[in-house]
Amino acid sequence: MSLAYYPGCTLKTKAKNLEDPAIASMEVLGSRLEEIPRWNCCGAVYSLADDDLIHQVAPVRNLIRVKEQGKNEVVTLCSFCLNTLKRANLLMKEDAEKRGTLNSFMDEEIDYGGEVEVVHLLEVLKDQVGWEALAQKVKLPLRGLRVAPYYGCTLLRPREVAVDDVEKPTILQELLEALGATPVDFPEFAECCGSYQIVSSPDDIPKYAWHILNSALSHGAEALVLTCPLCDYNLGQGQKELMKKHDEFDGVPLFYFTQLLALALGLGPQVCHFELNYGEPELLLREKNLLPRGEAL
């Protein structure tokens, strides 16, 4: 089975440790992520200005590419891309006036009216693969690995584009259980990591990171699992500074959910690119006998 796939910019530059294990894992599960042709940046952030229609051209053009393929669904990995594409799609479905303006402006494109459904890979795993079927494919159960699911902002906000229940999401927990790991709930599962304040107020980011990471540790987690490259950066790049400020803090390994998926499916560390992660997660995996000692990453 072939699934139309929108990668987004970051996965082609800084987050191949999110993309590569996803592509390899879906092959094992019987699906191919087929990158849509001529895709462009989605715009990264959904514009909240009511009259800023030009900002919607970028995400809508990607949805048009999917429609041109004859597909009615597109899969994303980056939660920021998901959020931007989903909200632009909702606008095209529900606002006839703005839909008309955008279609008129993009006069060299086919008309688009929200015909494509935007889904996250987590939703594909839950609804199309199924947790039970996924568990049967697991070759290396992640037993003994205590991981805190961190959703951040854009998977759950706003409510109309959320991938799960906003107040009590379980999709990441269910994935971890299917892979044999132990999910650890903690109150800050949806707290903002600081997002793009890393550009305007970089000195504030360590405060957000400390609040989230320390909470996960205090609830018994050994690592965090993420879906967003920006969350990964904000929670990871400042950990050395946090170690200097907090003697009791030794760092927290960060995983993308696709890396744990690939590892559990038996694809090996070369696919996962753990060397790109923050917090030296390979040390934790070796401690849990989930990564052979001395094996190249």
Rosetta blueprint (number, residue, H / E / L):
1 M L
2 S E
3 L E
4 A E
5 Y E
6 Y E
7 P L
8 G L
9 C L
10 T H
11 L H
12 K H
13 T L
14 K L
15 A L
16 K H
17 N H
18 L H
19 E H
20 D H
21 P H
22 A H
23 I H
24 A H
25 S H
26 M H
27 E H
28 V H
29 L L
30 G L
31 S L
32 R E
33 L E
34 E E
35 E E
36 I L
37 P L
38 R L
39 W L
40 N L
41 C L
42 C L
43 G L
44 A L
45 V L
46 Y L
47 S L
48 L L
49 A L
50 D L
51 D L
52 D L
53 L H
54 I H
55 H H
56 Q H
57 V H
58 A H
59 P H
60 V H
61 R H
62 N H
63 L H
64 I H
65 R H
66 V H
67 K H
68 E H
69 Q L
70 G L
71 K L
72 N L
73 E E
74 V E
75 V E
76 T E
77 L L
78 C L
79 S H
80 F H
81 C H
82 L H
83 N H
84 T H
85 L H
86 K H
87 R H
88 A H
89 N H
90 L H
91 L H
92 M H
93 K H
94 E H
95 D L
96 A H
97 E H
98 K H
99 R H
100 G H
101 T H
102 L H
103 N H
104 S H
105 F H
106 M L
107 D L
108 E L
109 E L
110 I L
111 D L
112 Y L
113 G L
114 G L
115 E L
116 V L
117 E E
118 V E
119 V E
120 H E
121 L H
122 L H
123 E H
124 V H
125 L H
126 K H
127 D H
128 Q H
129 V H
130 G L
131 W H
132 E H
133 A H
134 L H
135 A H
136 Q H
137 K H
138 V L
139 K L
140 L L
141 P L
142 L L
143 R L
144 G L
145 L L
146 R E
147 V E
148 A E
149 P E
150 Y L
151 Y L
152 G L
153 C L
154 T L
155 L L
156 L L
157 R L
158 P L
159 R H
160 E H
161 V H
162 A L
163 V L
164 D L
165 D L
166 V L
167 E L
168 K L
169 P L
170 T L
171 I H
172 L H
173 Q H
174 E H
175 L H
176 L H
177 E H
178 A H
179 L L
180 G L
181 A L
182 T E
183 P E
184 V L
185 D L
186 F L
187 P L
188 E L
189 F L
190 A L
191 E L
192 C L
193 C L
194 G L
195 S L
196 Y L
197 Q H
198 I H
199 V H
200 S H
201 S L
202 P H
203 D H
204 D H
205 I H
206 P H
207 K H
208 Y H
209 A H
210 W H
211 H H
212 I H
213 L H
214 N H
215 S H
216 A H
217 L H
218 S H
219 H L
220 G L
221 A L
222 E L
223 A E
224 L E
225 V E
226 L E
227 T L
228 C L
229 P H
230 L H
231 C H
232 D H
233 Y H
234 N H
235 L H
236 G H
237 Q L
238 G L
239 Q H
240 K H
241 E H
242 L H
243 M H
244 K H
245 K H
246 H L
247 D L
248 E L
249 F L
250 D L
251 G L
252 V L
253 P L
254 L E
255 F E
256 Y E
257 F H
258 T H
259 Q H
260 L H
261 L H
262 A H
263 L H
264 A H
265 L L
266 G L
267 L L
268 G L
269 P H
270 Q H
271 V H
272 C H
273 H L
274 F H
275 E H
276 L H
277 N L
278 Y L
279 G L
280 E L
281 P H
282 E H
283 L H
284 L H
285 L H
286 R H
287 E H
288 K L
289 N L
290 L L
291 L L
292 P L
293 R L
294 G L
295 E L
296 A L
297 L L
